[in-house]
Amino acid sequence: MNYILLNWFHNLDDEPYKLYSEIDDQRYEVRKIELYKNGTMSICDEKMTHSQNELADVAFPEDLDEINQDRQFFAQYISKEEFESLWNNTK
C-alpha cells in the first residue's frame, strides 16, 4: 500500500481541499479521507456504498509529477502512520 495527500487549490465551498488516499498495488484507492474548508471530514472505503464521497475509478499515476503539472493540485506521498492517525480520528 501507498499513501497520498492531494492538496486541491480552489475556492469551492462544496469540494474538498485535501484528499488523503490509501492506494493498492494496482494504484487504485481503497480508502479515502476528504477534508473541507469548513472543517467537515468525510471518509470512504470499498465497503461504504452510501458514503458522501466515493473512491476514484481510475488509478493514480506512478509518477505524482503527472498530477503536479496541473497547478491546482499538489500530490505527495505520506506515511501509513499519518494516514491511519487521521482515519482513526474520523470514526
C-alpha positions in Angstrom: 0.0 0.0 0.0 1.0 3.6 -0.6 -0.5 6.7 0.9 -1.0 10.0 -0.9 -2.0 13.5 0.2 -3.5 15.5 -2.6 -3.9 19.3 -2.0 -6.5 20.9 -4.3 -6.2 24.7 -4.6 -9.7 26.2 -5.3 -12.4 28.5 -3.9 -15.3 26.0 -4.0 -17.1 25.6 -0.6 -18.6 22.3 -1.5 -15.5 20.5 -2.7 -12.7 19.1 -0.5 -9.3 20.9 -0.4 -7.3 17.9 1.0 -7.8 14.3 -0.1 -5.9 11.5 1.6 -5.8 8.2 -0.2 -4.7 4.7 0.5 -3.8 3.0 -2.8 -3.2 -0.6 -3.5 -0.5 -2.2 -5.7 -2.5 -1.5 -8.8 -2.6 2.2 -7.8 -6.4 2.2 -7.1 -7.9 3.8 -4.0 -9.1 1.5 -1.2 -9.7 4.2 1.4 -10.1 8.0 1.2 -10.4 10.9 3.6 -11.7 14.3 2.3 -11.3 17.5 4.3 -13.4 20.6 3.6 -12.6 24.2 4.4 -15.5 24.4 6.8 -13.8 21.7 9.0 -16.0 18.8 7.7 -14.4 15.5 7.1 -15.7 12.5 5.2 -14.3 9.0 4.8 -15.0 6.2 2.4 -13.7 2.7 1.7 -14.7 -0.2 -0.6 -17.5 -1.2 1.8 -19.1 2.2 2.2 -21.5 2.4 -0.7 -23.7 5.1 0.9 -20.8 7.5 1.8 -20.8 11.2 1.0 -17.8 10.6 -1.2 -16.6 7.7 -3.3 -13.4 6.1 -4.4 -11.8 7.1 -7.7 -12.4 4.7 -10.5 -9.1 5.5 -12.2 -5.6 4.5 -11.0 -3.2 7.1 -9.6 -0.2 7.6 -11.9 3.1 6.1 -10.9 4.8 9.5 -11.1 2.9 12.0 -9.0 4.5 14.8 -11.1 1.8 14.0 -13.7 -0.7 15.3 -11.1 1.5 18.2 -10.0 1.8 19.5 -13.6 -1.6 21.0 -13.0 -1.1 24.0 -10.8 -4.4 23.5 -8.9 -3.1 20.2 -7.4 -0.1 19.1 -5.3 0.3 15.4 -4.5 2.8 13.9 -2.3 3.4 10.6 -0.5 2.8 10.4 3.2 3.4 7.7 5.8 1.0 5.0 6.7 1.0 6.3 10.2 -0.1 9.7 9.2 -3.0 8.3 7.1 -4.0 5.8 9.9 -4.0 8.5 12.5 -6.3 10.7 10.5 -8.5 7.7 9.6 -8.9 6.6 13.2 -9.7 10.1 14.3 -12.6 10.5 11.8 -14.6 7.4 13.0 
